[in-house]
Amino acid sequence: MDQSPSPGLEPVTISSLNDFLYCRRRCALHHLDSLWQDNVWTVSGTLAHFHADDPGYESTATGARIERALPLFADSIGLVGKADIVEFRPGPMGETPLPVDYKLGKRKKWDNDDVQLCAQAICLEEMLKVPVPEGAIYHVKTRRRRNVQFTPELRVKTIETVHAVRKLLAADVVPPASLKPQCEGCSLRDVCLPEITSGPRSLDTAYQQIFDIGDNS
């Protein structure tokens, strides 16, 4: 099965959609400059994914078939990635796939996780030619599973985000930093330096003040 995107479309990774909606600068630093730094949250997240990232399958007591680390693609929009877990639930019309994404913390107020999960569903629908009406996010910290309905609005936002990420990466320009709530806990904060490079006291202004002091001494 060919996993390459349609001709003329640069492939966009499913994970980049999450990055983009969380912070466009973070997305560019990850996918344009290949910058990545671990912190306590990224290491904990990696450990939380440890079992889910092992390719393979198993069955549950209810008869569902579980695929782990399943490669995904949607040629029509040039989307590639993988699912942590896909549960294939038996039914009268055959198996219904349900993507399950693992997230370390509790639910955040942003919708980047839901869009990432919806992107997995869009890939599964194109690959398997079956509807995928819902998925689930397992929040490791609270040990709770949250169901996500793939509404028309969420699907539109997901596809729009794919196009927006492709446009950002094609421009090959890292957006300027902006200090915001998402900066708290971001592993790239020490590289991004939003406190210095955003707000009224920009980095250029700080440099200029240093040089002015030097000239007056």
HUURHU-V379724 format. One record per residue. N is the residue number from 1. RES is the residue in three letters. OMEGA is omega in whole degrees, 0 to 359 (999 if undefined). D_FIRST is the distance of its C-alpha to the first C-alpha in Angstrom with 2 decimals. Layout:
N:RES:OMEGA:D_FIRST ; N:RES:OMEGA:D_FIRST
//
This chain:
1:MET:183:0.00 ; 2:ASP:182:3.81 ; 3:GLN:180:6.29 ; 4:SER:179:9.27 ; 5:PRO:179:11.90 ; 6:SER:180:13.50 ; 7:PRO:178:15.93 ; 8:GLY:180:19.21 ; 9:LEU:173:18.22 ; 10:GLU:182:18.84 ; 11:PRO:176:16.57 ; 12:VAL:180:18.64 ; 13:THR:179:18.32 ; 14:ILE:181:19.07 ; 15:SER:181:21.98 ; 16:SER:177:23.54 ; 17:LEU:178:24.17 ; 18:ASN:178:26.32 ; 19:ASP:185:28.10 ; 20:PHE:182:28.80 ; 21:LEU:176:30.39 ; 22:TYR:180:32.33 ; 23:CYS:182:33.62 ; 24:ARG:178:32.51 ; 25:ARG:178:34.31 ; 26:ARG:178:32.57 ; 27:CYS:181:29.17 ; 28:ALA:179:30.33 ; 29:LEU:178:31.88 ; 30:HIS:194:28.74 ; 31:HIS:173:26.22 ; 32:LEU:183:28.60 ; 33:ASP:179:31.09 ; 34:SER:179:28.96 ; 35:LEU:177:31.87 ; 36:TRP:175:31.60 ; 37:GLN:178:34.48 ; 38:ASP:167:34.65 ; 39:ASN:184:37.34 ; 40:VAL:182:38.23 ; 41:TRP:181:35.78 ; 42:THR:178:32.69 ; 43:VAL:178:33.58 ; 44:SER:178:34.20 ; 45:GLY:178:30.90 ; 46:THR:178:29.07 ; 47:LEU:179:31.00 ; 48:ALA:180:30.21 ; 49:HIS:192:26.44 ; 50:PHE:182:27.00 ; 51:HIS:182:25.92 ; 52:ALA:183:23.18 ; 53:ASP:176:21.50 ; 54:ASP:180:21.26 ; 55:PRO:178:17.78 ; 56:GLY:180:18.32 ; 57:TYR:177:19.29 ; 58:GLU:179:22.62 ; 59:SER:179:24.47 ; 60:THR:180:27.41 ; 61:ALA:180:30.68 ; 62:THR:179:29.73 ; 63:GLY:178:26.75 ; 64:ALA:175:24.09 ; 65:ARG:183:21.04 ; 66:ILE:175:20.51 ; 67:GLU:179:17.43 ; 68:ARG:178:18.50 ; 69:ALA:183:16.96 ; 70:LEU:177:13.65 ; 71:PRO:183:11.34 ; 72:LEU:174:11.16 ; 73:PHE:172:10.41 ; 74:ALA:183:11.84 ; 75:ASP:188:11.26 ; 76:SER:180:14.48 ; 77:ILE:177:16.66 ; 78:GLY:184:15.00 ; 79:LEU:180:14.98 ; 80:VAL:178:13.48 ; 81:GLY:177:14.93 ; 82:LYS:178:15.16 ; 83:ALA:175:17.25 ; 84:ASP:180:20.26 ; 85:ILE:170:20.10 ; 86:VAL:176:18.55 ; 87:GLU:177:20.84 ; 88:PHE:186:19.62 ; 89:ARG:181:22.94 ; 90:PRO:178:23.82 ; 91:GLY:183:25.46 ; 92:PRO:180:26.75 ; 93:MET:182:23.71 ; 94:GLY:183:21.20 ; 95:GLU:175:19.86 ; 96:THR:179:20.29 ; 97:PRO:177:18.53 ; 98:LEU:179:21.05 ; 99:PRO:179:20.18 ; 100:VAL:180:23.05 ; 101:ASP:179:23.95 ; 102:TYR:175:26.68 ; 103:LYS:186:29.48 ; 104:LEU:188:32.58 ; 105:GLY:177:35.35 ; 106:LYS:183:36.50 ; 107:ARG:177:35.34 ; 108:LYS:182:36.23 ; 109:LYS:179:37.53 ; 110:TRP:185:34.66 ; 111:ASP:182:31.50 ; 112:ASN:179:29.02 ; 113:ASP:180:27.74 ; 114:ASP:178:27.24 ; 115:VAL:178:25.31 ; 116:GLN:180:23.00 ; 117:LEU:179:22.40 ; 118:CYS:177:21.97 ; 119:ALA:176:19.26 ; 120:GLN:180:17.31 ; 121:ALA:179:17.99 ; 122:ILE:177:16.87 ; 123:CYS:181:13.41 ; 124:LEU:180:13.36 ; 125:GLU:180:14.68 ; 126:GLU:181:12.12 ; 127:MET:189:9.14 ; 128:LEU:179:11.27 ; 129:LYS:177:13.61 ; 130:VAL:177:16.62 ; 131:PRO:175:19.50 ; 132:VAL:187:20.10 ; 133:PRO:184:23.82 ; 134:GLU:175:24.76 ; 135:GLY:181:24.11 ; 136:ALA:173:26.51 ; 137:ILE:178:27.80 ; 138:TYR:180:29.57 ; 139:HIS:188:32.50 ; 140:VAL:184:33.31 ; 141:LYS:181:36.85 ; 142:THR:181:37.94 ; 143:ARG:180:35.68 ; 144:ARG:177:34.96 ; 145:ARG:180:31.87 ; 146:ARG:178:31.85 ; 147:ASN:179:29.96 ; 148:VAL:176:28.49 ; 149:GLN:181:28.24 ; 150:PHE:182:25.73 ; 151:THR:176:28.36 ; 152:PRO:180:28.04 ; 153:GLU:179:30.01 ; 154:LEU:178:27.74 ; 155:ARG:178:24.62 ; 156:VAL:180:26.53 ; 157:LYS:180:27.62 ; 158:THR:180:24.16 ; 159:ILE:176:22.85 ; 160:GLU:179:26.14 ; 161:THR:176:25.74 ; 162:VAL:180:22.37 ; 163:HIS:182:24.23 ; 164:ALA:178:27.25 ; 165:VAL:179:25.50 ; 166:ARG:179:23.92 ; 167:LYS:179:27.44 ; 168:LEU:182:29.05 ; 169:LEU:178:26.92 ; 170:ALA:179:27.27 ; 171:ALA:176:31.03 ; 172:ASP:179:31.04 ; 173:VAL:178:34.13 ; 174:VAL:179:34.79 ; 175:PRO:178:36.69 ; 176:PRO:181:40.17 ; 177:ALA:176:40.88 ; 178:SER:181:42.28 ; 179:LEU:183:43.82 ; 180:LYS:183:42.54 ; 181:PRO:181:42.05 ; 182:GLN:181:38.47 ; 183:CYS:180:40.02 ; 184:GLU:179:41.44 ; 185:GLY:180:39.37 ; 186:CYS:183:36.95 ; 187:SER:181:36.14 ; 188:LEU:185:36.50 ; 189:ARG:181:39.95 ; 190:ASP:177:41.80 ; 191:VAL:183:39.77 ; 192:CYS:180:39.77 ; 193:LEU:184:43.49 ; 194:PRO:180:43.65 ; 195:GLU:183:47.32 ; 196:ILE:190:48.29 ; 197:THR:176:46.08 ; 198:SER:179:46.37 ; 199:GLY:185:49.42 ; 200:PRO:179:52.71 ; 201:ARG:181:53.19 ; 202:SER:179:50.36 ; 203:LEU:179:49.75 ; 204:ASP:179:51.38 ; 205:THR:179:54.42 ; 206:ALA:178:54.69 ; 207:TYR:182:54.63 ; 208:GLN:179:57.26 ; 209:GLN:179:59.49 ; 210:ILE:180:59.35 ; 211:PHE:179:60.35 ; 212:ASP:178:63.12 ; 213:ILE:179:64.54 ; 214:GLY:181:64.50 ; 215:ASP:184:66.36 ; 216:ASN:184:69.03 ; 217:SER:999:69.81
//
